[in-house]
Structure formats: structure tokens, C-alpha cells
Amino acid sequence: MIRFFALVQKWEPRLRRPSFTVRFHWSWVAAGLGLAVVLYYLVGAWMLNVIDDNPDFAAPPTSPRQSRAVALAAKLIRREVDIHGWTTNDPFFEPGSLLRDMPHYQQGIIAAVDRFTSSLAAREVEPGINPPDLPLAAGLLKYPGTVWRFNFNVSLLPTTTAEKQYRRAAVALEGYSGHLDVSQLTFDRHGEILVGLLGDVAADLDEANAGIEAHLTEGRRDDAGRLFQTTKGRLYAYFLLLRETGMDFDQVISESGQGRAWAKMMDALQAGALLAPPMVIDAAPDSAFLPNHLAVQGYYLLIARQRLNDLRAALSK
């Protein structure tokens, strides 16, 4: 018995000792935080990334006095800013800062809506007669899309964000439509208005084509994705806006006998707008193995521009 109690006293510390030991390591915490940051950026960017080129995106219902193209312009702005989220000015601590294609695509859309709205405002609005909403919207859409809450190149104080300015532009466009609906004014559907709009769109496509041509001839390979997505955004926005413009000016187009020509022009715009390669490849134009997506996009752009110019000439007679 004495020997038994002696053995118990000898093994008691070992019996009380746990069979395993959990040790706390700061390296585990650091690794966990690092993984969380990586997932935050990668998963967040993946969820945010949307290149919405839905060709069936339509204008809201309008009255006969209103413009379908103006209504669609406002709806398109709100889709990119409020539904998909404006990513061009995302700061470094937000997942959207990793995105490249979507910001350029969104800027291309806004650039086209700005050009279209400015062209319409220059022809549609008469001071003292029509409301000033169109010129206001055109001015707001020229605001740089990269401006966040702070612009330290200008001031240390908070500034107006790009999305806030674009929302104000959408409100102005909606206000213009609303004013037409309740007043005695009607959207001007004279042929010269349409000719002017087509001329300004063609001029903008000329600028886009010049950018692609310079890229191909100078052999630069660093901005192919940016140029492709910006041009795609322009083509997509013009496809939607001119589709609705064709409905606004259907009488002018039908009376001039240019319905078929208008449809062919729209087909070229749609083909260029819906190009969506998984990765923009910028191989040599005469490559036997790899495509050059900018060259293909430029082809459709040139076809659309040529058909726009032919329509202008026919409608001007």
C-alpha cells in the first residue's frame, strides 16, 4: 500500500498534464489577415466586374411629346452609376480599384452619352423657350469620371464625386422629359436635327477610329485593353441611343426612304458593340495564329461610320 501511494505521488504531475498543447502564434493571425485581404480584393472585384452590353436594354415608357433617346440616356446613366456601381474612381482600399476593363467601358458609355446630349442640346434648346435641362446635363457629363471624394491635385477639402455629377445629369435629362410631358412643347423631330445628330456621332466615331489607327500603326501594346473597352462602351451607347433616335424620327426616316439604310447602320453598330473576347489580344494585324481584336473592332466602327455618313447625305437632300 505504501508503495502504491508512492507511485501515485510520482505520476500525479504527469496525469494532470494535458495530452496536447495549443500554442498561440502571431504568424497564424498574420496569415489569416493576409488571406482575408486577398479574398476581399479578389472576390470583391469579381463580384463588381460587369460589362453590361445587353442589346435589349430599352427606354422607359414615354409620351408622344417626349424623346425616347433622352429617356434612355437618363436610364443608361443610372444603370451604370447606381445599379452596377461606378468603378472608375474607386480608391485603392476598395476592390473595384483592381478592375481595368469595366472602368474603361463605363467611361466610354458616358463619353458617348455626353456627346449625344451636347449635340441635341445645341440644336434642340432655344433660350427662353425650351427648358435648360439638356445643356445642364451635357455640362455635368463632362465631369471627369476619375474624381473621388477627394482630389488632392486641386484641394485638400472634399469635392464632388463623379457619380454625384452623373446622377445630377440623369435628373436633368429626366426633368427635360418631364417638362415636355406637362407643357405645350414637343421634342423637335425635324430632319435637320437628325442630320446634325448623325454628324456629331460620326465625328466621335472618327476620333475613336483615329485612336485605334494610331495604336496599330505605332505598334504600342500597353493600352490595347483600355482602348478596346472604351471604344466598346462608345459603340454600345451609340447603338442604344440611335436605336431610340430611329423611333423618335421614324417619320423622317420612312419619308426619306432610308429605313433599310438605317437598319444596316444599326447592324454595324451592334456588331461592334457586342464584341466580347475573354481577353483582348493585340497580335500583329497579319498574324496567322492570333487575332487582333482592335483591328476587328475598327472594321465594324468604320462600316458604321460610313453608313452614318451615307445616311446624312441622303437625309440632307
C-alpha positions in Angstrom: 0.0 0.0 0.0 2.8 2.4 0.9 4.4 1.6 -2.4 1.1 2.3 -4.3 0.8 5.8 -2.8 4.4 6.5 -3.6 3.7 5.6 -7.3 0.6 7.8 -7.3 2.6 10.8 -6.0 5.3 10.2 -8.6 2.9 10.1 -11.6 0.4 12.7 -10.4 2.0 15.6 -12.3 2.1 13.6 -15.5 -1.5 12.5 -15.1 -2.6 16.1 -14.7 -0.6 17.2 -17.8 -2.8 17.6 -20.9 -2.2 15.2 -23.7 -1.7 18.1 -26.2 -0.7 21.8 -26.1 -2.2 24.6 -28.2 0.3 27.4 -28.7 -0.7 30.8 -29.9 1.3 32.1 -32.8 1.0 35.6 -34.2 2.1 34.2 -37.6 -1.3 32.5 -37.8 -3.1 35.8 -37.2 -1.0 37.5 -39.9 -1.6 34.7 -42.4 -5.3 34.8 -41.7 -5.5 38.6 -42.1 -3.5 38.3 -45.3 -5.8 35.7 -46.7 -8.8 37.8 -45.7 -7.4 40.8 -47.6 -6.6 38.8 -50.7 -10.2 37.3 -50.7 -11.6 40.8 -50.1 -10.0 42.2 -53.2 -10.2 39.2 -55.5 -13.8 38.1 -54.6 -15.0 41.7 -54.3 -13.5 42.7 -57.7 -15.0 39.5 -59.3 -18.4 40.4 -57.9 -18.2 44.0 -59.1 -17.0 43.4 -62.6 -19.9 43.8 -65.0 -19.5 44.6 -68.7 -23.2 45.1 -69.4 -23.7 45.1 -73.2 -27.3 43.9 -73.2 -28.7 44.9 -76.6 -32.3 44.8 -75.4 -31.8 47.5 -72.8 -34.8 49.8 -73.5 -36.0 53.2 -72.7 -38.8 53.7 -70.2 -42.3 54.5 -71.4 -42.6 57.9 -73.0 -45.4 60.1 -74.2 -45.6 61.2 -77.9 -44.2 64.6 -77.0 -41.1 63.2 -75.3 -37.9 61.7 -76.7 -37.2 58.0 -76.3 -33.4 58.7 -76.8 -33.3 61.2 -74.0 -35.2 58.9 -71.7 -32.8 56.0 -72.5 -29.8 58.3 -71.9 -31.0 59.0 -68.3 -31.8 55.3 -67.7 -28.4 54.2 -69.0 -26.6 56.7 -66.7 -28.5 55.4 -63.7 -27.8 51.8 -64.6 -24.0 52.3 -64.7 -23.9 54.6 -61.6 -26.5 53.2 -59.3 -27.1 49.6 -60.3 -23.7 48.4 -61.4 -21.8 51.0 -59.4 -19.3 53.5 -60.8 -15.9 51.9 -60.5 -13.7 54.4 -62.4 -12.9 56.4 -59.3 -12.7 53.6 -56.7 -9.8 54.3 -54.2 -7.1 51.8 -53.5 -8.8 50.3 -50.5 -11.9 49.2 -52.5 -11.9 46.0 -54.6 -13.0 48.0 -57.7 -9.6 49.6 -57.8 -8.3 46.3 -59.3 -10.6 46.4 -62.2 -9.4 47.6 -65.6 -12.0 46.7 -68.3 -15.2 47.8 -66.5 -14.0 51.4 -65.7 -12.9 52.0 -69.3 -16.1 50.6 -70.6 -18.2 52.8 -68.3 -16.2 55.9 -69.3 -16.8 55.0 -73.0 -20.6 54.9 -72.3 -20.6 58.3 -70.5 -18.5 59.9 -73.3 -21.0 58.8 -75.9 -24.0 59.9 -73.8 -22.2 63.3 -73.3 -21.5 63.8 -77.0 -25.1 62.8 -77.9 -26.6 65.1 -75.2 -24.4 68.0 -76.2 -25.3 67.6 -79.8 -29.0 67.5 -79.0 -28.7 70.5 -76.7 -27.0 72.6 -79.3 -29.9 72.1 -81.7 -33.0 71.4 -79.6 -32.8 74.2 -76.9 -33.8 77.8 -77.7 -33.1 80.1 -74.7 -36.3 81.4 -73.1 -38.5 78.8 -74.9 -37.2 75.3 -74.0 -36.0 74.3 -70.5 -32.3 74.4 -69.8 -32.1 70.8 -68.7 -30.3 69.5 -71.7 -27.3 72.0 -71.6 -27.1 71.3 -67.8 -26.9 67.6 -68.4 -24.3 68.0 -71.1 -22.1 70.1 -68.8 -22.4 67.7 -65.9 -21.5 64.7 -68.1 -18.1 66.3 -68.9 -17.1 65.9 -65.3 -14.0 63.6 -65.1 -15.1 60.1 -64.2 -12.0 59.5 -62.0 -12.8 62.1 -59.4 -13.5 60.5 -55.9 -14.4 62.3 -52.7 -11.0 63.9 -52.6 -9.0 65.4 -55.4 -5.7 66.3 -53.8 -4.4 67.8 -57.1 -7.0 70.6 -56.6 -7.7 70.8 -52.9 -7.3 69.0 -49.5 -11.0 69.5 -48.9 -13.7 67.0 -50.0 -15.0 67.5 -53.5 -18.0 66.3 -55.6 -17.7 62.8 -56.8 -18.1 61.8 -60.5 -21.2 59.6 -59.7 -22.9 62.5 -57.9 -22.5 64.7 -61.0 -23.7 62.0 -63.3 -26.8 61.4 -61.1 -27.5 65.1 -61.4 -27.2 64.8 -65.2 -29.7 61.9 -65.2 -32.1 64.1 -63.1 -31.7 66.9 -65.6 -32.5 64.6 -68.5 -35.5 63.3 -66.7 -36.5 66.8 -65.9 -36.4 67.7 -69.6 -38.6 64.7 -70.4 -41.0 65.6 -67.6 -41.2 69.3 -68.8 -42.1 68.2 -72.3 -44.8 65.9 -70.9 -46.6 68.6 -68.9 -46.0 71.7 -71.1 -47.1 72.6 -74.6 -43.6 71.9 -76.0 -42.8 68.8 -78.1 -39.5 67.2 -78.9 -38.2 68.7 -82.2 -38.3 66.0 -84.9 -37.3 68.0 -87.9 -34.9 66.3 -90.3 -32.1 68.8 -89.8 -32.0 67.8 -86.1 -31.4 64.2 -87.1 -28.8 65.1 -89.7 -26.9 67.1 -87.0 -27.0 64.3 -84.5 -25.7 61.8 -87.0 -22.9 64.2 -88.0 -21.8 64.5 -84.4 -21.9 60.8 -83.8 -19.9 60.2 -87.0 -17.3 62.7 -85.8 -17.0 60.9 -82.5 -16.5 57.6 -84.3 -13.8 59.3 -86.4 -12.0 60.2 -83.2 -12.3 56.6 -81.9 -11.0 55.2 -85.1 -8.1 57.6 -85.1 -7.1 56.2 -81.7 -7.2 52.6 -83.0 -5.3 53.5 -86.1 -2.6 55.2 -84.2 -2.3 52.2 -81.9 -2.0 49.8 -84.8 0.5 51.9 -86.8 2.7 52.8 -83.8 2.9 49.3 -82.6 2.0 50.0 -79.0 0.8 47.1 -76.9 0.3 48.6 -73.5 -3.1 50.1 -73.8 -5.0 47.7 -76.1 -7.5 46.6 -73.4 -8.2 50.2 -72.4 -8.7 51.3 -76.0 -10.9 48.3 -76.8 -13.2 48.7 -73.8 -13.5 52.5 -74.1 -14.5 52.1 -77.8 -16.8 49.2 -77.0 -18.6 51.4 -74.5 -19.0 54.2 -77.1 -20.3 51.8 -79.7 -22.8 50.2 -77.3 -24.1 53.5 -76.1 -24.5 54.9 -79.6 -26.2 51.7 -80.6 -28.9 52.1 -77.9 -29.2 55.9 -78.4 -29.5 55.7 -82.2 -32.0 52.8 -81.9 -34.3 55.0 -79.9 -33.5 58.0 -82.1 -34.7 56.0 -85.0 -38.0 55.6 -83.2 -38.1 59.3 -82.4 -37.5 60.2 -86.1 -39.3 57.3 -87.7 -41.5 59.6 -89.8 -38.4 61.4 -91.2 -36.6 58.2 -91.9 -39.6 56.5 -93.6 -40.5 59.5 -95.7 -36.9 59.7 -97.0 -36.9 56.0 -97.9 -33.9 55.3 -95.7 -35.4 52.6 -93.5 -33.2 49.9 -94.9 -30.1 52.0 -94.8 -30.8 52.9 -91.1 -31.2 49.2 -90.3 -27.8 48.3 -91.9 -26.1 51.1 -90.0 -27.6 49.8 -86.8 -26.4 46.3 -87.6 -22.8 47.5 -87.9 -23.0 49.4 -84.6 -24.5 46.3 -82.9 -21.8 44.0 -84.3 -19.0 46.3 -83.0 -20.7 46.9 -79.6 -21.2 43.2 -78.9 -17.6 42.1 -79.5 -16.7 40.5 -76.2 -13.4 38.5 -76.3 -12.5 36.9 -72.9 -9.1 38.6 -73.3 -8.2 41.4 -75.7 -5.4 40.0 -78.0 -3.3 42.6 -79.8 -1.3 40.5 -82.2 0.1 41.8 -85.4 -2.7 42.5 -87.9 -1.2 40.0 -90.4 -0.7 37.3 -87.7 -1.6 33.8 -88.9 -2.2 32.4 -85.5 -3.6 35.1 -83.2 -6.3 37.7 -83.8 -6.1 41.4 -83.3 -9.4 42.4 -81.6 -8.7 46.1 -82.1 -8.5 45.7 -85.8 -11.8 43.8 -85.9 -13.4 46.4 -83.8 -12.1 49.1 -86.0 -13.5 47.4 -89.0 -17.1 47.5 -87.6 -16.5 51.0 -86.5 -15.5 52.2 -90.0 -18.5 50.4 -91.5 -20.9 52.1 -89.0 -19.3 55.5 -89.7 -19.5 55.1 -93.4 -23.2 54.2 -93.2 -23.8 57.1 -90.9 -22.3 59.5 -93.4 -24.3 57.9 -96.3 -27.5 58.4 -94.2 -26.6 62.0 -93.5 -26.1 62.7 -97.2 -29.4 61.0 -98.1 -31.3 62.8 -95.4 -29.8 66.2 -96.4 -31.3 66.1 -99.9 
